[in-house]
C-alpha cells in the first residue's frame, strides 16, 4: 500500500483528484483492497441488527399500509387516542406506541404519521415530531478539509476597487515612468475588495445531523471567504421565524424582518437535505414541530421574489437519489432546478449560477 500513497503524494497536486487516482490505481494493479475484511469478521452483538418490525412484516404487507387521509385526519385521530389511551403499547397498529404500524409513536413503519418521542426507524416520513429538540451550531472555526470548498466559493467573488489610493498601480507607474523619460512616476489606486453579499440559510437538526461535519466545513469556508456574510438557521423548511444561534433558538427573528433588512443585492444560499414530510412544504400547520399559519412554500416564494440570485445546496450528494424523496422534488421544482449537490463540482456550478441566474444544475 506504500506505493499508492507515494504515487499519490508525488503525482497529484490537487486533493480533489485523490479519489479518481485511487480508483485508477486500483484498476491498473487489480489488487487494491477497498474494504477492511477484518471488520466483516468481527463478532458484533446480534441485537445491533435486530428489528422486530422487519421480522414481522413482509415487503408486501408494508406496501398494503395506506395513508390516513391527510394532515387534518391525523390531527383528529391523534387527539382521540390521547383521550382514550391509558397504558403503554408496543408493536400494534392502533395506539400510540413503538415498533408497530400505527401512525403514532416511534421506531415503527407507516407511510406518514406523528413521531412521539424516541428514535426514528429511518423512514423519515413523519408529518410531525413531538419531542424537545436541541440543535448545535455548525462549527465556523473548523478548518480541516475546507481548502477546496474555499477555492470553489472564490468563484463568487465580485471584486471592486474602493477607498483610498494606497496600492501600487504597476501598469500605470511603468507607463508614466516611460512618458517621463525614465524618471520614476509612481501611481496608486484603491485596493480590490470582494464586495459580494451573501445570506446563508442553514437547515439544522433531524436528518441534517448526518451532514454536520460537511456543513461545518462549508460554514467555516464561507466565513473566511466572504466579508459580507449573514447566516441564519431553520429546520426542514423556512417559516415565519428564523434564528441565529441554536443554543438560543427559541429567541427567534421574524422572517419578514429578514426580508426587509437584507435587500436584493444579497445572494441567498439555502443549505439543507430537503428531506421531510411533504406537508411541511405544501400545507399550513404542516411544520413538524409547530403550527405554522402559512405553508412553507409561501415563505419560499417570498424569498424567490425578493432575491433573484439564489441556490439550494443539498448535502445528499448523489442527485440520482433525489427522485426517491418527494419533498426534494418539490424543492427542486420550486427552485427551478437551482438545487446543486454539496460537492466540489456542485459548489462550482452553484457559484456560477449565483453570478448568472440563467445557469441551472447539470446532472
C-alpha positions as MATLAB code, in Angstrom:
seq = 'XXXXXXXXXXXXXXXXXXXXXXXXXXXXXXXXXXXXXXXXXXXXXXXXXXXXXXXXXXXXXXXXXXXXXXXXXXXXXXXXXXXXXXXXXXXXXXXXXXXXXXXXXXXXXXXXXXXXXXXXXXXXXXXXXXXXXXXXXXXXXXXXXXXXXXXXXXXXXXXXXXXXXXXXXXXXXXXXXXXXXXXXXXXXXXXXXXXXXXXXXXXXXXXXXXXXXXXXXXXXXXXXXXXXXXXXXXXXXXXXXXXXXXXXXXXXXXXXXXXXXXXXXXXXXXXXXXXXXXXXXXXXXXXXXXXXXXXXXXXXXXXXXXXXXXXXXXXXXXXXXXXXXXXXXXXXXXXXXXXXXXXXXXXXXXXXXXXXXXXXXXX';
ca = [
       0.000    0.000    0.000;
       3.000    2.285    0.438;
       3.321    2.576   -3.336;
      -0.127    4.109   -3.760;
       0.498    6.696   -1.031;
       3.894    7.624   -2.519;
       2.480    7.858   -6.039;
      -0.468    9.946   -4.910;
       1.778   12.340   -2.972;
       4.209   12.806   -5.872;
       1.795   12.869   -8.805;
      -1.407   14.515   -7.550;
      -1.315   18.272   -6.966;
      -4.962   18.823   -6.041;
      -6.732   16.746   -3.385;
      -9.981   16.815   -5.347;
      -8.374   14.239   -7.678;
      -7.338   11.789   -4.919;
     -10.390    9.563   -5.264;
     -10.094    9.340   -9.053;
      -6.390    8.474   -8.720;
      -7.100    5.724   -6.154;
      -9.707    4.139   -8.426;
      -7.446    4.266  -11.493;
      -4.520    2.894   -9.476;
      -6.675    0.035   -8.233;
      -7.983   -0.692  -11.736;
      -4.460   -0.850  -13.129;
      -2.937   -3.095  -10.468;
      -6.118   -5.124   -9.821;
      -5.261   -5.857   -6.177;
      -6.175   -2.777   -4.178;
      -8.147   -3.608   -1.048;
     -11.053   -1.236   -0.688;
     -12.563   -2.716    2.469;
     -11.207   -3.945    5.772;
     -12.279   -7.605    5.750;
     -11.478   -7.880    9.440;
     -14.452   -5.627   10.112;
     -16.751   -8.099    8.418;
     -15.463  -10.957   10.598;
     -15.910   -9.141   13.915;
     -18.224  -10.698   16.499;
     -20.799   -7.945   16.715;
     -23.703   -8.240   19.187;
     -26.740   -9.686   17.389;
     -29.055   -7.112   18.969;
     -27.369   -4.462   16.800;
     -29.089   -5.990   13.814;
     -32.434   -6.893   15.340;
     -35.552   -5.082   14.235;
     -38.760   -6.660   15.406;
     -40.814   -4.854   12.795;
     -38.724   -6.160    9.898;
     -39.202   -9.722   11.143;
     -42.947   -9.393   11.478;
     -43.831   -7.644    8.218;
     -43.065   -8.686    4.670;
     -42.470   -6.115    1.959;
     -45.923   -6.907    0.565;
     -47.539   -6.286    3.941;
     -45.733   -2.974    4.341;
     -46.912   -1.940    0.879;
     -50.535   -2.554    1.915;
     -50.392    0.018    4.752;
     -52.323    3.010    3.451;
     -52.204    6.665    4.383;
     -54.874    8.013    6.713;
     -56.278   10.749    4.516;
     -54.249   13.886    5.149;
     -52.867   16.058    7.907;
     -56.262   17.069    9.354;
     -57.299   13.432    9.719;
     -54.025   12.673   11.501;
     -54.676   15.521   13.963;
     -58.186   14.268   14.690;
     -57.071   10.675   15.226;
     -54.121   11.704   17.418;
     -56.334   13.811   19.687;
     -58.822   10.934   20.000;
     -56.083    8.476   21.030;
     -54.706   10.891   23.619;
     -58.139   10.920   25.268;
     -58.646    7.131   25.140;
     -55.232    5.518   25.707;
     -54.367    4.521   29.287;
     -51.190    2.401   29.017;
     -48.046    1.747   27.005;
     -48.313   -0.232   23.753;
     -45.683   -1.943   21.641;
     -45.919   -3.462   18.175;
     -49.564   -2.720   17.466;
     -51.423   -0.994   14.674;
     -53.759    1.329   16.590;
     -52.449    3.006   19.748;
     -49.575    5.422   20.343;
     -46.606    3.091   20.807;
     -43.346    1.692   19.488;
     -42.325   -0.702   16.745;
     -45.732   -1.137   15.142;
     -47.702    0.056   12.175;
     -49.743    2.736   13.938;
     -49.455    6.259   12.576;
     -48.488    7.469   16.074;
     -45.380    6.571   18.067;
     -41.782    5.814   17.114;
     -39.490    3.194   15.568;
     -42.313    1.689   13.510;
     -43.461    1.678    9.916;
     -46.175    3.871    8.438;
     -46.155    5.991    5.264;
     -46.989    9.109    7.304;
     -47.776    9.903   10.901;
     -46.635   11.596   14.113;
     -43.379   10.510   15.769;
     -43.880   10.799   19.533;
     -40.513   10.916   21.339;
     -37.984    8.150   20.680;
     -35.882    7.482   17.615;
     -36.945    7.312   14.005;
     -36.964    3.918   12.289;
     -35.196    5.568    9.351;
     -38.203    6.196    7.093;
     -38.181    9.976    7.679;
     -41.825   10.329    6.690;
     -43.180   11.729    9.970;
     -45.561   14.629    9.410;
     -44.888   15.934   12.944;
     -42.475   15.153   15.765;
     -43.494   15.564   19.419;
     -40.292   15.964   21.424;
     -37.965   18.605   22.853;
     -35.231   19.071   20.282;
     -31.806   20.604   20.851;
     -29.533   21.562   17.963;
     -25.873   22.540   17.816;
     -24.353   25.401   15.856;
     -22.250   24.457   12.871;
     -18.606   24.991   13.756;
     -17.445   28.104   11.913;
     -13.848   27.595   13.110;
     -13.413   24.151   11.559;
     -10.567   24.393    9.057;
      -9.870   20.723    8.271;
     -10.651   19.780    4.649;
     -12.041   23.219    3.773;
      -9.403   24.270    1.253;
     -11.231   23.025   -1.827;
     -14.514   24.477   -0.583;
     -12.810   27.863   -0.244;
     -11.457   27.558   -3.779;
     -14.961   26.797   -5.108;
     -16.519   29.691   -3.177;
     -13.909   32.073   -4.624;
     -15.765   31.857   -7.933;
     -18.439   34.065   -6.397;
     -16.050   36.919   -5.676;
     -17.120   40.262   -7.097;
     -14.012   42.451   -6.847;
     -14.199   46.251   -6.936;
     -11.728   48.994   -6.101;
     -12.770   51.399   -3.387;
     -11.285   53.521   -0.618;
      -8.027   55.465   -0.536;
      -5.300   55.238   -3.188;
      -2.878   53.008   -1.288;
      -1.968   50.166   -3.648;
       0.731   50.432   -6.331;
      -0.688   50.609   -9.852;
       2.129   48.808  -11.627;
       0.891   49.279  -15.199;
       0.257   52.998  -14.842;
       3.539   53.510  -12.957;
       5.509   51.890  -15.795;
       3.608   53.879  -18.442;
       4.121   57.154  -16.531;
       7.809   56.466  -15.991;
       8.256   55.830  -19.716;
       6.475   59.076  -20.567;
       8.852   60.890  -18.204;
      11.911   59.588  -19.992;
      12.845   57.163  -17.222;
      12.127   59.445  -14.255;
      10.074   57.430  -11.769;
       6.385   58.375  -11.791;
       4.533   56.401   -9.103;
       0.780   55.863   -9.420;
      -1.503   54.417   -6.757;
      -5.071   53.124   -6.816;
      -7.563   51.727   -4.267;
      -7.168   48.074   -3.316;
      -9.541   45.488   -4.742;
     -12.115   44.153   -2.297;
     -14.635   41.369   -2.513;
     -17.993   43.125   -2.134;
     -20.339   40.205   -2.683;
     -23.087   39.986   -0.054;
     -24.261   36.518    0.980;
     -27.222   35.412    3.101;
     -26.611   31.806    4.208;
     -29.686   29.884    5.422;
     -28.803   26.568    7.065;
     -31.118   23.662    7.809;
     -30.257   22.082   11.171;
     -31.459   19.113   13.207;
     -33.206   15.869   12.292;
     -31.829   14.228    9.162;
     -29.273   17.062    8.842;
     -27.386   15.594   11.821;
     -25.764   13.198    9.337;
     -24.238   16.162    7.494;
     -22.982   18.288   10.418;
     -19.291   17.912    9.579;
     -19.742   18.752    5.900;
     -21.943   21.760    6.662;
     -19.447   22.935    9.297;
     -16.706   22.866    6.668;
     -18.883   24.871    4.289;
     -19.769   27.372    7.030;
     -16.124   27.766    8.015;
     -15.040   28.322    4.409;
     -17.830   30.832    3.788;
     -16.926   32.835    6.916;
     -13.346   33.017    5.630;
     -14.213   33.815    2.025;
     -16.979   36.429    2.272;
     -16.592   39.718    4.098;
     -20.321   40.439    3.953;
     -21.877   37.186    5.198;
     -25.043   36.814    7.253;
     -26.232   33.410    8.444;
     -29.487   32.130    9.911;
     -30.857   28.705   10.797;
     -34.147   26.941   10.021;
     -35.460   23.408   10.427;
     -36.574   21.498    7.317;
     -38.311   24.464    5.652;
     -38.377   28.232    6.079;
     -41.368   29.546    8.026;
     -42.336   32.765    9.814;
     -39.229   32.832   12.073;
     -35.516   32.051   11.814;
     -32.765   32.027   14.423;
     -29.076   32.897   14.599;
     -27.885   30.684   17.475;
     -29.026   27.109   18.049;
     -28.244   27.260   21.768;
     -30.872   30.014   21.967;
     -33.071   29.013   19.066;
     -36.261   29.911   20.928;
     -35.138   33.540   20.656;
     -36.209   33.967   17.058;
     -36.103   36.596   14.338;
     -39.259   37.219   12.255;
     -38.643   36.163    8.677;
     -40.375   39.288    7.385;
     -37.793   41.331    9.302;
     -35.030   39.440    7.487;
     -36.670   40.087    4.120;
     -36.902   43.808    4.905;
     -33.390   44.117    6.324;
     -31.403   42.467    3.529;
     -32.069   43.900    0.083;
     -31.967   42.150   -3.281;
     -28.220   42.784   -3.589;
     -27.724   39.767   -1.329;
     -27.180   36.377   -2.885;
     -29.013   33.676   -0.941;
     -27.651   30.173   -0.347;
     -30.011   27.607    1.205;
     -28.279   24.556    2.676;
     -30.441   21.548    3.504;
     -31.241   17.974    2.515;
     -34.880   18.942    1.754;
     -35.930   15.576    3.244;
     -39.183   15.967    5.170;
     -42.883   15.250    5.044;
     -44.388   16.962    2.012;
     -46.934   18.681    4.285;
     -44.106   20.810    5.698;
     -43.787   22.474    2.317;
     -47.317   22.459    0.990;
     -49.700   22.880    3.952;
     -50.438   25.371    6.739;
     -49.862   23.656   10.116;
     -47.604   21.234    8.257;
     -44.399   22.039   10.164;
     -43.024   19.056   12.020;
     -42.664   20.964   15.304;
     -45.085   23.902   15.415;
     -48.367   25.220   13.995;
     -47.370   27.399   11.058;
     -50.175   29.604    9.808;
     -48.751   29.729    6.270;
     -47.302   26.900    4.222;
     -43.538   26.635    3.811;
     -43.826   27.146    0.050;
     -45.424   30.540    0.733;
     -42.318   31.693    2.595;
     -40.010   30.209   -0.011;
     -41.891   32.129   -2.697;
     -41.288   35.356   -0.767;
     -37.550   34.659   -0.796;
     -37.630   33.913   -4.511;
     -39.439   37.193   -5.193;
     -37.007   39.179   -3.032;
     -33.723   37.608   -4.143;
     -33.267   36.866   -7.856;
     -29.898   35.222   -7.193;
     -30.291   32.126   -5.014;
     -29.279   28.454   -4.964;
     -30.086   25.436   -2.807;
     -27.147   23.204   -1.762;
     -28.146   19.638   -0.923;
     -25.717   17.517    1.176;
     -27.381   14.403   -0.250;
     -24.531   14.322   -2.704;
     -25.912   11.815   -5.248;
     -28.572   13.541   -7.372;
     -29.858   10.161   -8.574;
     -31.208    9.617   -5.036;
     -33.204   12.861   -5.073;
     -36.018   11.391   -7.161;
     -36.876    8.925   -4.375;
     -37.823   11.713   -1.908;
     -40.956   13.654   -2.808;
     -40.033   16.712   -0.750;
     -36.701   17.036   -2.582;
     -38.572   17.063   -5.869;
     -40.914   19.765   -4.534;
     -37.982   21.996   -3.515;
     -36.167   21.280   -6.754;
     -39.222   22.275   -8.794;
     -39.684   25.411   -6.676;
     -36.044   26.412   -7.232;
     -36.439   25.911  -10.993;
     -33.589   23.394  -10.961;
     -31.245   25.586   -8.939;
     -30.611   22.775   -6.436;
     -26.992   21.608   -6.504;
     -25.280   18.745   -4.628;
     -22.942   19.835   -1.844;
     -19.861   18.540   -3.628;
     -16.953   20.420   -5.165;
     -18.481   20.082   -8.603;
     -21.900   21.117   -7.326;
     -20.423   24.110   -5.474;
     -18.630   25.228   -8.606;
     -21.863   25.118  -10.616;
     -23.781   26.847   -7.821;
     -21.327   29.765   -7.659;
     -21.634   30.180  -11.433;
     -25.428   30.194  -11.057;
     -25.257   32.952   -8.432;
     -23.309   35.105  -10.884;
     -25.532   34.156  -13.827;
     -29.064   33.152  -12.802;
     -29.664   31.501  -16.177;
     -27.322   28.649  -15.279;
     -29.046   25.502  -13.967;
     -27.874   22.242  -12.427;
     -26.238   19.938  -14.945;
     -26.547   16.419  -13.654;
];
